[in-house]
Amino acid sequence: MPQNRGPGVRRRVLASALTQLREEAGLSFDDVIEFLGYSKSKISRIESATSGLSIVDTRALAQLYGADPEKTAWLVHLAKVAKKRGWWHVYGDVLFDWFSEYVALESEAIAIDTFEIDLVPGLFQSPSYARWVMRAYAPDATDAVIDKRAELRQTRQRRLEDGSLSVWAILDEAALRRVVGGMEVHETQLQHMLGLTELPNVTLQVLPFGKGQHMAMGTAFTMLKFTGFPDIVYIDNLTGGLYLDEGAEVERYSLVMDHLRASALDPRESVVFIKQVMGGV
């Protein structure tokens, strides 16, 4: 059974956020030692995420670094949940280890920008569409495994429904044209996406074939955005996932996303386009 790495991910997010705050405050390890009496090894363990962090220590560091009340509350929240198993641990028997890290990050993100080429994003997939996609990826999986993975996907989608997660998705026309699971499933999926466009926290744009070449040809990607923590770019593949967090890399993908926004149809035009595709189903 894959091990749930959610708490580790959150601990790394907390460690990175505190490190960034310390550097922005212009403080060194020696300063922290002087003001809080910590040992150098303790500070090193905190910033390398090799050990957990108490709520008391989190508050003390946030205060020393000059964090505002909102950011302090977020850091304390991370310290609390880092010690707990993520809600997704019950799906550990069907969740790939590398994807559990993505689910953990997604659960902490406040916004997601994503570009897909020939597949509807998981957060936008209808139950029937999701099952057919999962069956295509794992033809030998039992119905029980497929059902549980589909249930996990629907659980992740609740953040769209309750408005706690904002998603800006740009879909290549191929994602709308590819018939997954037959015509009935395909039409249901398109209708499901039209419903999502009515949510205030969802923005959907379509990039038609007629727009020609663009900066992201051949590369689907997802940008996860957090409060008080740098963006992370995630790229999916058949055997794992790639996480990019270096500033220059993230900046490049952000630029590409802006280019795609400018090239794609605007949200209203995209709704019309989807309806046109449905008319041809």
MARVEXLO-391276 format. One line per 4 residues: number of its first residue (from 1); their letters; for each residue x, y, z of N, C-alpha, C. Coordinates in steps of 0.2 Angstrom, whole numbers, plus 5000, padded with zeros to 4 digits. Example, Ala and Ser with C-alpha at 12.3 -4.5 7.8 and 13.67 -1.06 7.14 Angstrom:
<lumpas>
1 = as = 5066/4972/5039/5062/4978/5039/5066/4984/5039; 5064/4989/5035/5068/4995/5036/5064/5000/5039
</lumpas>
This chain:
<lumpas>
1 = mpqn = 5004/4994/5000/5000/5000/5000/5004/5006/5000; 5003/5011/4996/5007/5017/4996/5006/5021/5002; 5012/5024/5004/5012/5028/5011/5009/5035/5009; 5005/5037/5013/5002/5044/5013/5007/5049/5015
5 = rgpg = 5009/5053/5011/5015/5058/5012/5012/5065/5013; 5005/5066/5014/5002/5072/5015/5005/5076/5021; 5006/5074/5027/5009/5078/5032/5016/5080/5030; 5020/5076/5027/5026/5078/5025/5026/5084/5020
9 = vrrr = 5021/5084/5016/5021/5089/5011/5019/5096/5015; 5014/5095/5019/5012/5101/5023/5018/5104/5027; 5022/5099/5030/5028/5101/5034/5033/5105/5030; 5034/5103/5024/5038/5106/5019/5036/5113/5017
13 = vlas = 5029/5113/5016/5026/5120/5015/5027/5125/5020; 5026/5122/5027/5027/5126/5033/5034/5129/5033; 5039/5124/5032/5046/5125/5033/5048/5131/5028; 5046/5130/5022/5047/5135/5016/5045/5141/5018
17 = altq = 5038/5142/5020/5035/5148/5022/5039/5152/5027; 5041/5148/5032/5045/5151/5038/5052/5153/5036; 5055/5149/5032/5061/5151/5029/5061/5158/5025; 5056/5158/5021/5055/5164/5017/5053/5170/5021
21 = lree = 5049/5169/5026/5048/5175/5031/5054/5177/5035; 5058/5173/5037/5065/5174/5040/5069/5178/5036; 5070/5176/5029/5074/5180/5025/5072/5187/5023; 5065/5187/5022/5062/5194/5021/5063/5198/5027
25 = agls = 5063/5196/5033/5064/5200/5039/5071/5202/5040; 5076/5199/5036/5083/5200/5036/5086/5197/5042; 5084/5192/5044/5086/5188/5050/5090/5182/5049; 5096/5181/5052/5100/5175/5051/5098/5170/5057
29 = fddv = 5101/5164/5056/5101/5159/5061/5103/5162/5068; 5108/5165/5068/5111/5168/5074/5106/5173/5078; 5102/5176/5074/5097/5181/5076/5091/5177/5080; 5089/5171/5077/5084/5167/5079/5087/5164/5086
33 = iefl = 5093/5162/5086/5096/5159/5092/5096/5164/5098; 5098/5170/5096/5098/5176/5101/5091/5177/5104; 5086/5178/5100/5080/5180/5102/5075/5175/5105; 5076/5169/5102/5072/5163/5105/5075/5158/5109
37 = gysk = 5082/5158/5108/5086/5153/5112/5086/5146/5109; 5084/5146/5103/5084/5139/5099/5091/5137/5098; 5093/5131/5097/5099/5129/5095/5099/5129/5087; 5105/5130/5084/5106/5130/5077/5103/5124/5074
41 = skis = 5104/5118/5077/5102/5112/5074/5094/5112/5074; 5091/5115/5079/5084/5115/5079/5081/5119/5073; 5084/5125/5072/5082/5129/5067/5083/5126/5060; 5089/5122/5059/5090/5119/5053/5085/5113/5052
45 = ries = 5083/5110/5057/5078/5104/5056/5071/5107/5054; 5070/5113/5057/5063/5116/5056/5063/5118/5048; 5069/5122/5046/5069/5124/5039/5070/5119/5034; 5073/5113/5036/5073/5108/5031/5068/5103/5031
49 = atsg = 5063/5104/5036/5057/5100/5037/5058/5093/5039; 5064/5092/5042/5066/5085/5044/5063/5083/5051; 5059/5088/5054/5056/5087/5060/5050/5091/5061; 5045/5089/5065/5039/5093/5065/5040/5099/5069
53 = lsiv = 5034/5103/5069/5035/5110/5072/5029/5111/5077; 5030/5113/5083/5024/5114/5088/5021/5120/5086; 5015/5121/5088/5011/5127/5087/5014/5133/5091; 5017/5131/5097/5020/5137/5101/5026/5139/5097
57 = dtra = 5030/5135/5094/5036/5137/5091/5034/5141/5084; 5029/5138/5081/5026/5142/5075/5024/5149/5076; 5020/5150/5082/5018/5157/5084/5024/5161/5085; 5029/5158/5089/5035/5162/5091/5039/5164/5085
61 = laql = 5040/5160/5080/5044/5162/5074/5040/5167/5070; 5033/5166/5069/5029/5170/5065/5030/5177/5068; 5029/5178/5075/5030/5184/5078/5036/5187/5077; 5042/5183/5078/5048/5186/5077/5049/5189/5070
65 = ygad = 5047/5185/5065/5048/5187/5058/5043/5192/5056; 5038/5195/5060/5034/5200/5058/5028/5198/5054; 5026/5192/5054/5020/5190/5050/5014/5193/5053; 5009/5195/5048/5003/5198/5050/4998/5193/5053
69 = pekt = 4993/5195/5056/4988/5190/5059/4986/5184/5054; 4984/5186/5048/4981/5182/5043/4986/5176/5042; 4993/5178/5040/4998/5174/5039/5000/5169/5045; 5000/5172/5051/5001/5168/5057/4996/5163/5058
73 = awlv = 4989/5165/5056/4984/5160/5057/4985/5154/5052; 4987/5156/5046/4988/5151/5041/4994/5146/5043; 4999/5149/5046/5005/5145/5048/5003/5140/5054; 4999/5143/5058/4997/5139/5064/4993/5133/5061
77 = hlak = 4988/5134/5057/4984/5129/5054/4988/5124/5051; 4994/5126/5047/4998/5121/5044/5002/5116/5049; 5004/5120/5055/5007/5116/5060/5002/5111/5063; 4996/5113/5063/4991/5108/5066/4990/5102/5062
81 = vakk = 4988/5104/5055/4987/5098/5051/4993/5094/5049; 4999/5097/5049/5005/5093/5047/5005/5087/5052; 5002/5087/5058/5003/5081/5062/4997/5076/5061; 4993/5078/5057/4987/5073/5056/4988/5070/5049
85 = rgww = 4984/5064/5048/4984/5061/5042/4979/5065/5037; 4980/5066/5031/4976/5069/5027/4969/5065/5026; 4964/5069/5024/4958/5065/5023/4958/5060/5018; 4963/5060/5013/4964/5056/5008/4967/5049/5010
89 = hvyg = 4969/5048/5016/4973/5042/5018/4968/5036/5017; 4962/5037/5018/4957/5031/5017/4957/5029/5010; 4960/5032/5005/4961/5030/4998/4968/5027/4997; 4972/5026/5002/4979/5024/5001/4980/5018/4997
93 = dvlf = 4975/5014/4997/4976/5007/4994/4975/5008/4986; 4972/5013/4984/4971/5014/4977/4974/5021/4974; 4977/5024/4979/4981/5031/4977/4988/5030/4976; 4990/5031/4970/4997/5031/4968/5001/5035/4973
97 = dwfs = 5007/5033/4975/5011/5037/4980/5013/5044/4978; 5015/5044/4971/5017/5051/4969/5011/5055/4968; 5005/5053/4967/4999/5057/4966/4996/5059/4973; 4998/5055/4978/4996/5057/4985/4999/5064/4987
101 = eyva = 5005/5065/4985/5008/5072/4986/5004/5077/4982; 5002/5076/4976/4998/5081/4973/4992/5083/4976; 4988/5078/4979/4982/5079/4982/4983/5083/4988; 4989/5081/4992/4990/5085/4998/4991/5092/4996
105 = lese = 4995/5094/4991/4996/5101/4989/4990/5104/4987; 4986/5100/4983/4979/5103/4980/4975/5105/4986; 4975/5101/4992/4971/5102/4997/4973/5109/5001; 4979/5111/5000/4981/5117/5003/4981/5123/4998
109 = aiai = 4980/5122/4992/4980/5127/4987/4974/5132/4988; 4975/5138/4986/4969/5142/4986/4966/5143/4979; 4971/5142/4974/4969/5143/4967/4973/5138/4962; 4971/5137/4957/4974/5132/4952/4973/5135/4945
113 = dtfe = 4979/5136/4941/4978/5137/4934/4981/5131/4931; 4977/5129/4925/4979/5123/4922/4978/5123/4915; 4982/5120/4911/4981/5119/4904/4981/5112/4902; 4976/5110/4898/4975/5103/4896/4975/5102/4889
117 = idlv = 4977/5097/4886/4978/5096/4879/4972/5092/4876; 4972/5086/4878/4966/5081/4875/4962/5078/4881; 4962/5081/4887/4959/5078/4892/4956/5083/4897; 4950/5082/4899/4946/5086/4903/4950/5086/4910
121 = pglf = 4951/5091/4914/4955/5091/4920/4951/5087/4925; 4954/5084/4930/4951/5080/4935/4946/5083/4939; 4947/5089/4940/4942/5093/4944/4936/5095/4940; 4936/5094/4934/4930/5096/4930/4927/5089/4927
125 = qsps = 4929/5084/4929/4927/5077/4926/4920/5075/4929; 4915/5073/4925/4909/5070/4927/4911/5063/4930; 4907/5060/4934/4908/5053/4937/4909/5048/4931; 4905/5048/4926/4905/5043/4921/4912/5044/4917
129 = yarw = 4913/5050/4915/4919/5052/4911/4925/5050/4915; 4926/5051/4921/4931/5050/4926/4933/5042/4926; 4927/5038/4926/4928/5031/4926/4931/5028/4920; 4929/5031/4914/4932/5029/4908/4939/5031/4907
133 = vmra = 4941/5037/4909/4948/5039/4909/4952/5034/4913; 4950/5033/4919/4953/5028/4924/4954/5021/4921; 4949/5019/4918/4949/5012/4915/4954/5012/4909; 4954/5018/4905/4959/5018/4900/4966/5017/4903
137 = yapd = 4968/5021/4908/4974/5021/4911/4976/5014/4914; 4971/5011/4917/4972/5005/4921/4967/5000/4919; 4968/4997/4913/4963/4992/4910/4962/4986/4915; 4967/4984/4919/4967/4978/4923/4964/4979/4930
141 = atda = 4962/4986/4931/4960/4987/4938/4953/4984/4939; 4951/4982/4945/4945/4980/4947/4940/4985/4947; 4933/4984/4946/4928/4989/4947/4928/4992/4953; 4930/4989/4959/4930/4991/4965/4936/4997/4966
145 = vidk = 4941/4996/4963/4947/5000/4963/4945/5007/4959; 4942/5006/4953/4939/5011/4949/4934/5015/4953; 4930/5012/4956/4925/5016/4960/4928/5020/4965; 4933/5017/4969/4936/5021/4974/4940/5027/4972
149 = rael = 4943/5026/4966/4947/5031/4963/4942/5037/4961; 4937/5035/4958/4932/5040/4956/4929/5043/4962; 4928/5040/4967/4925/5043/4973/4930/5048/4976; 4936/5047/4976/4942/5051/4978/4941/5058/4973
153 = rqtr = 4941/5057/4967/4940/5063/4962/4934/5067/4964; 4929/5064/4965/4923/5068/4967/4924/5071/4973; 4927/5068/4978/4928/5072/4985/4933/5078/4984; 4938/5077/4979/4942/5083/4978/4938/5089/4975
157 = qrrl = 4933/5087/4971/4929/5092/4967/4924/5096/4972; 4924/5094/4978/4919/5097/4983/4922/5104/4984; 4928/5105/4983/4931/5112/4985/4929/5117/4979; 4927/5114/4973/4925/5119/4968/4917/5121/4970
161 = edgs = 4914/5116/4973/4907/5117/4974/4906/5122/4980; 4910/5121/4985/4910/5126/4991/4913/5132/4990; 4917/5133/4985/4920/5139/4983/4927/5141/4986; 4930/5136/4990/4936/5137/4993/4942/5136/4989
165 = lsvw = 4941/5134/4982/4946/5133/4978/4944/5137/4971; 4948/5141/4968/4947/5144/4962/4951/5141/4957; 4948/5139/4951/4952/5136/4946/4951/5140/4939; 4956/5141/4936/4956/5144/4929/4959/5139/4924
169 = aild = 4955/5136/4920/4957/5131/4916/4956/5133/4908; 4962/5131/4905/4962/5132/4898/4962/5126/4894; 4957/5124/4890/4957/5117/4887/4958/5118/4879; 4963/5114/4877/4963/5114/4870/4957/5111/4867
173 = eaal = 4955/5113/4861/4949/5110/4857/4949/5102/4857; 4955/5099/4857/4955/5092/4857/4952/5089/4863; 4952/5092/4869/4949/5090/4875/4942/5089/4874; 4939/5094/4870/4932/5094/4869/4930/5089/4864
177 = rrvv = 4934/5088/4859/4932/5084/4854/4933/5076/4855; 4938/5075/4859/4939/5068/4860/4933/5064/4864; 4930/5059/4861/4925/5056/4864/4927/5050/4868; 4926/5051/4875/4928/5046/4880/4922/5043/4883
181 = ggme = 4922/5036/4882/4916/5032/4885/4910/5032/4881; 4910/5034/4875/4904/5034/4870/4901/5041/4870; 4896/5042/4865/4893/5048/4864/4889/5051/4870; 4886/5046/4873/4882/5049/4879/4886/5052/4885
185 = vhet = 4891/5048/4886/4896/5050/4891/4899/5057/4889; 4901/5057/4883/4904/5063/4880/4899/5069/4881; 4893/5069/4879/4889/5074/4880/4887/5076/4887; 4887/5071/4891/4886/5073/4898/4892/5077/4901
189 = qlqh = 4898/5075/4899/4904/5078/4901/4904/5086/4899; 4902/5087/4893/4901/5094/4890/4896/5098/4894; 4891/5095/4895/4885/5098/4899/4888/5099/4906; 4891/5095/4909/4894/5096/4916/4899/5102/4916
193 = mlgl = 4903/5103/4911/4907/5108/4911/4904/5115/4910; 4898/5115/4906/4894/5121/4906/4891/5123/4913; 4889/5118/4916/4887/5120/4923/4892/5123/4928; 4899/5120/4927/4904/5123/4931/4906/5130/4929
197 = telp = 4905/5132/4923/4906/5139/4921/4902/5144/4924; 4896/5142/4927/4892/5146/4931/4894/5148/4938; 4899/5144/4940/4902/5145/4947/4907/5151/4947; 4906/5155/4952/4910/5161/4952/4918/5160/4953
201 = nvtl = 4919/5154/4955/4926/5153/4956/4929/5148/4951; 4926/5148/4945/4928/5144/4940/4928/5148/4933; 4934/5148/4930/4935/5151/4924/4937/5146/4919; 4934/5146/4913/4935/5141/4908/4936/5144/4901
205 = qvlp = 4942/5143/4898/4943/5145/4891/4945/5140/4887; 4943/5140/4880/4944/5135/4875/4949/5138/4870; 4954/5134/4869/4959/5136/4864/4958/5132/4857; 4954/5135/4852/4952/5131/4846/4959/5130/4842
209 = fgkg = 4958/5124/4838/4963/5122/4833/4965/5128/4829; 4960/5132/4827/4961/5138/4822/4966/5143/4825; 4967/5143/4831/4972/5148/4834/4979/5146/4832; 4980/5140/4830/4987/5139/4827/4992/5137/4833
213 = qhma = 4998/5139/4832/5003/5137/4836/5003/5141/4843; 5006/5138/4848/5006/5142/4855/5012/5140/4859; 5013/5143/4864/5019/5142/4868/5019/5135/4872; 5013/5132/4873/5013/5126/4877/5012/5120/4873
217 = mgta = 5013/5120/4866/5011/5114/4862/5015/5108/4865; 5011/5103/4866/5014/5096/4868/5015/5096/4876; 5013/5101/4880/5014/5101/4887/5008/5103/4891; 5005/5099/4894/4999/5101/4899/5003/5102/4905
221 = ftml = 5000/5106/4909/5003/5108/4916/4998/5111/4921; 4999/5111/4927/4995/5114/4932/4999/5118/4937; 4997/5124/4938/5000/5128/4943/4996/5129/4949; 4999/5127/4955/4996/5127/4962/4998/5133/4965
225 = kftg = 4993/5137/4968/4994/5143/4971/4992/5143/4978; 4996/5146/4983/4995/5146/4990/4995/5153/4993; 4993/5153/4999/4994/5159/5003/5000/5159/5007; 5005/5164/5005/5011/5164/5009/5016/5159/5007
229 = fpdi = 5015/5156/5001/5020/5151/4999/5020/5151/4991; 5026/5150/4989/5027/5151/4981/5023/5146/4977; 5021/5148/4971/5018/5143/4967/5022/5137/4965; 5018/5132/4964/5022/5125/4962/5019/5123/4955
233 = vyid = 5023/5121/4950/5020/5119/4944/5021/5111/4944; 5015/5108/4942/5015/5101/4942/5014/5098/4935; 5018/5093/4933/5017/5090/4926/5016/5083/4927; 5011/5081/4924/5009/5074/4925/5012/5069/4919
237 = nltg = 5013/5063/4921/5015/5058/4915/5012/5051/4917; 5014/5046/4913/5011/5040/4914/5014/5036/4920; 5019/5038/4923/5022/5034/4928/5024/5038/4934; 5022/5045/4934/5023/5049/4940/5022/5056/4939
241 = glyl = 5024/5060/4943/5023/5068/4942/5029/5072/4943; 5030/5077/4940/5036/5082/4941/5033/5088/4944; 5037/5090/4949/5035/5096/4953/5041/5101/4952; 5039/5107/4950/5044/5112/4949/5042/5118/4953
245 = dega = 5048/5120/4957/5046/5126/4962/5052/5131/4961; 5057/5130/4957/5062/5135/4956/5059/5142/4953; 5061/5147/4955/5058/5154/4953/5058/5155/4946; 5063/5153/4942/5064/5154/4935/5059/5150/4931
249 = ever = 5058/5144/4934/5054/5139/4931/5047/5141/4931; 5045/5142/4937/5038/5144/4939/5036/5151/4935; 5041/5155/4935/5040/5162/4931/5038/5160/4923; 5042/5155/4921/5041/5153/4914/5034/5151/4912
253 = yslv = 5032/5146/4917/5025/5143/4916/5020/5149/4917; 5021/5153/4921/5016/5159/4923/5016/5163/4916; 5021/5164/4913/5021/5168/4907/5017/5164/4901; 5019/5158/4901/5015/5153/4896/5008/5154/4897
257 = mdhl = 5006/5153/4904/4999/5153/4905/4995/5160/4903; 4999/5165/4904/4996/5172/4902/4996/5172/4894; 5000/5169/4891/5000/5169/4884/4994/5165/4881; 4993/5159/4885/4987/5155/4883/4980/5159/4884
261 = rasa = 4980/5162/4890/4974/5166/4891/4972/5171/4886; 4978/5174/4883/4977/5179/4878/4975/5176/4871; 4977/5170/4870/4976/5167/4864/4969/5163/4864; 4967/5161/4869/4961/5157/4870/4955/5161/4869
265 = ldpr = 4949/5158/4867/4943/5162/4867/4941/5164/4874; 4938/5170/4875/4936/5172/4882/4931/5168/4885; 4929/5168/4891/4925/5164/4894/4918/5163/4891; 4915/5169/4889/4909/5169/4886/4909/5165/4879
269 = esvv = 4914/5167/4875/4915/5164/4869/4916/5156/4869; 4919/5154/4875/4921/5147/4876/4914/5143/4877; 4910/5146/4881/4903/5143/4882/4900/5142/4876; 4900/5147/4872/4897/5146/4865/4900/5141/4861
273 = fikq = 4906/5140/4861/4910/5135/4858/4908/5128/4860; 4908/5127/4867/4906/5121/4870/4899/5119/4867; 4895/5124/4867/4888/5122/4865/4888/5120/4857; 4892/5123/4854/4893/5121/4847/4895/5114/4846
277 = vmgg = 4900/5113/4850/4903/5106/4850/4897/5101/4852; 4893/5103/4857/4888/5098/4859/4883/5097/4853; 4882/5103/4849/4877/5102/4844/4879/5097/4838; 4886/5096/4838/4888/5092/4833/4889/5084/4836
281 = v = 4888/5084/4842/4888/5077/4845/4883/5072/4843
</lumpas>
